[in-house]
Amino acid sequence: MSSHTAALLKHKGALAVASRPTPAPGPDEVLVAVRAVALNPIDHIQRGTLFFVPVLPAVLGCDVAGVIVACGANVSSSLGLAVGTRVCAFASSYYQEGSPDHGAFQSLVLVQKETVAPLPAGISFEHGAMVPVAALTAFTAWPILGISIATRHAPGTGPAVLIWGAASSVGTYAVQTAKLLGLTVYATASPHNHAYIKSLGARAVFDYHAADAVAQIAAAVKADGVSMSLAHAVVPGSLQPVLDVLHQTRGAQHARVAHSPPLPEDMPTPADTTVTFNLPSFDKAERNAHFHEVFHEQLKPALENGSLVPSPAAQIEGGGLSGLDAALDKLQAGVSGKKLVLAL
Ligand SMILES: NC(=O)c1ccc[n+]([C@@H]2O[C@H](COP(=O)([O-])OP(=O)(O)OC[C@H]3O[C@@H](n4cnc5c(N)ncnc54)[C@H](OP(=O)(O)O)[C@@H]3O)[C@@H](O)[C@H]2O)c1
């Protein structure tokens, strides 16, 4: 059996580069030679706490870009996937019982066919790796808010939505996908990120550090003559201000919030608002259908025609697999409008 290089989590706290056996793809999988990985908060959380890590040694990581080197029997070229195709992909180890074959931080990774999108020639592997998880999370919020992902309103004519934490990785795709669907976006970010968030499609952006941020947003929505009953609470700590805004802007409508971080234990539960953890279905068939819709029906054409671009700005870290621990430390310390990426 051949082998390849991986960053292994053997115990809590640090990764170690080592060799591991290279798997063959199952019928509905592809094997990808990884050229770049991007980092997500869950990666340093899992490294530090073993949260949702049922198997050790584990291979962490979820975002990859690379080249397909082997395809399973059911992977049809009608998906645009074949040996040699440049792709970006969500490495879905935590939907595969923690299988280390399906973690991103290694030179060869197994990926289910539903979570792979071809990468257009104009997008580098480093930029491609920035897309999968954050864009998936942004798309997943729309059905939770009662809006089909296939919705296409004329630009800016759709319902108003509040995106709290728009300069985060997920937040930038929340803004971009809202624009794709034709929704009207009110967003929050630090002032140095406002121009960028507007360039992605937000109608108005507010500084969440301001003591009166909630009042500012509510006043702007009212001045625009719209009601707003939908929100994506993207970052930890955003639920209460989001509820406070919607309380003032929802009119007679029941409000809905998609919440991307784990729900706080002491979560407020107002009767006029439904708050839902933003996660794909626990039902495997439903989840895979959702993944297929996101990667093959939405991301593939949107990346090709430029209606969705890799975001936010890439911050390329060095060292390949050996550089992962230092890069994860940087992510844990906090980033602003940046996505940390490593080339392998
Ligand atoms: N449910 C899921 O499946 C799923 C998937 C992926 C991620 N997540 C979760 O989603 C969250 C975002 O992940 P990410 O990778 O997008 O994060 P990230 O890029 O690391 O977020 C950093 C950004 O958060 C913004 N921010 C921090 N505190 C804020 C606040 N109080 N109000 C508004 N913005 C604030 C900062 O904006 P400024 O620089 O403008 O200050 C910063 O740019 C995390 O909690 C992550 O665990 C969930």
The ligand as an SDF file (V2000), in Angstrom:
LIG
                    3D

 48 52  0  0  0  0  0  0  0  0999 V2000
  -22.1940   26.1180   11.8500 N   0  0  0  0  0  0  0  0  0  0  0  0
  -21.2300   25.8030   11.0070 C   0  0  0  0  0  0  0  0  0  0  0  0
  -21.3070   24.8410   10.2390 O   0  0  0  0  0  0  0  0  0  0  0  0
  -20.0100   26.6830   10.9640 C   0  0  0  0  0  0  0  0  0  0  0  0
  -19.1030   26.5920    9.8930 C   0  0  0  0  0  0  0  0  0  0  0  0
  -18.0190   27.4950    9.8710 C   0  0  0  0  0  0  0  0  0  0  0  0
  -17.8440   28.4050   10.9070 C   0  0  0  0  0  0  0  0  0  0  0  0
  -18.7320   28.4100   11.9400 N   0  0  0  0  0  0  0  0  0  0  0  0
  -18.6030   29.3780   13.0310 C   0  0  0  0  0  0  0  0  0  0  0  0
  -18.8730   30.6430   12.4640 O   0  0  0  0  0  0  0  0  0  0  0  0
  -18.1550   31.6400   13.1750 C   0  0  0  0  0  0  0  0  0  0  0  0
  -17.3890   32.4770   12.1800 C   0  0  0  0  0  0  0  0  0  0  0  0
  -16.3430   31.6910   11.6020 O   0  0  0  0  0  0  0  0  0  0  0  0
  -15.3200   32.3870   10.5980 P   0  0  0  0  0  0  0  0  0  0  0  0
  -14.3070   31.4040   10.1800 O   0  0  0  0  0  0  0  0  0  0  0  0
  -16.0980   33.0790    9.5700 O   0  0  0  0  0  0  0  0  0  0  0  0
  -14.6590   33.4480   11.6180 O   0  0  0  0  0  0  0  0  0  0  0  0
  -13.4460   34.4510   11.4150 P   0  0  0  0  0  0  0  0  0  0  0  0
  -13.2210   34.7430    9.9870 O   0  0  0  0  0  0  0  0  0  0  0  0
  -12.2870   33.9480   12.2000 O   0  0  0  0  0  0  0  0  0  0  0  0
  -14.0550   35.7450   12.1690 O   0  0  0  0  0  0  0  0  0  0  0  0
  -13.2400   36.8540   12.3540 C   0  0  0  0  0  0  0  0  0  0  0  0
  -14.0980   38.0940   12.1590 C   0  0  0  0  0  0  0  0  0  0  0  0
  -15.1210   38.1340   13.1390 O   0  0  0  0  0  0  0  0  0  0  0  0
  -15.5330   39.4770   13.2540 C   0  0  0  0  0  0  0  0  0  0  0  0
  -16.0900   39.7070   14.5890 N   0  0  0  0  0  0  0  0  0  0  0  0
  -15.5780   39.3060   15.7700 C   0  0  0  0  0  0  0  0  0  0  0  0
  -16.3880   39.6720   16.7770 N   0  0  0  0  0  0  0  0  0  0  0  0
  -17.4330   40.3260   16.2320 C   0  0  0  0  0  0  0  0  0  0  0  0
  -18.5980   40.9410   16.7550 C   0  0  0  0  0  0  0  0  0  0  0  0
  -18.8560   40.9650   18.0860 N   0  0  0  0  0  0  0  0  0  0  0  0
  -19.4640   41.4950   15.9070 N   0  0  0  0  0  0  0  0  0  0  0  0
  -19.2270   41.4730   14.5760 C   0  0  0  0  0  0  0  0  0  0  0  0
  -18.1360   40.9150   14.0030 N   0  0  0  0  0  0  0  0  0  0  0  0
  -17.2370   40.3510   14.8350 C   0  0  0  0  0  0  0  0  0  0  0  0
  -14.3000   40.3240   13.0290 C   0  0  0  0  0  0  0  0  0  0  0  0
  -14.7330   41.4230   12.2490 O   0  0  0  0  0  0  0  0  0  0  0  0
  -13.9300   42.8020   12.1950 P   0  0  0  0  0  0  0  0  0  0  0  0
  -12.5410   42.4340   11.7500 O   0  0  0  0  0  0  0  0  0  0  0  0
  -14.6720   43.6060   11.1910 O   0  0  0  0  0  0  0  0  0  0  0  0
  -13.9400   43.3680   13.5800 O   0  0  0  0  0  0  0  0  0  0  0  0
  -13.3340   39.3790   12.2710 C   0  0  0  0  0  0  0  0  0  0  0  0
  -13.0370   39.8380   10.9860 O   0  0  0  0  0  0  0  0  0  0  0  0
  -17.2690   30.8890   14.1860 C   0  0  0  0  0  0  0  0  0  0  0  0
  -17.9070   30.8800   15.4230 O   0  0  0  0  0  0  0  0  0  0  0  0
  -17.2050   29.4930   13.5990 C   0  0  0  0  0  0  0  0  0  0  0  0
  -16.9340   28.5170   14.5690 O   0  0  0  0  0  0  0  0  0  0  0  0
  -19.8020   27.5860   11.9880 C   0  0  0  0  0  0  0  0  0  0  0  0
  1  2  1  0
  2  3  2  0
  2  4  1  0
  4  5  1  0
  4 48  2  0
  5  6  2  0
  6  7  1  0
  7  8  2  0
  8  9  1  0
  8 48  1  0
  9 10  1  0
  9 46  1  0
 10 11  1  0
 11 12  1  0
 11 44  1  0
 12 13  1  0
 13 14  1  0
 14 15  2  0
 14 16  1  0
 14 17  1  0
 17 18  1  0
 18 19  2  0
 18 20  1  0
 18 21  1  0
 21 22  1  0
 22 23  1  0
 23 24  1  0
 23 42  1  0
 24 25  1  0
 25 26  1  0
 25 36  1  0
 26 27  1  0
 26 35  1  0
 27 28  2  0
 28 29  1  0
 29 30  1  0
 29 35  2  0
 30 31  1  0
 30 32  2  0
 32 33  1  0
 33 34  2  0
 34 35  1  0
 36 37  1  0
 36 42  1  0
 37 38  1  0
 38 39  2  0
 38 40  1  0
 38 41  1  0
 42 43  1  0
 44 45  1  0
 44 46  1  0
 46 47  1  0
M  CHG  2   8   1  16  -1
M  END
$$$$
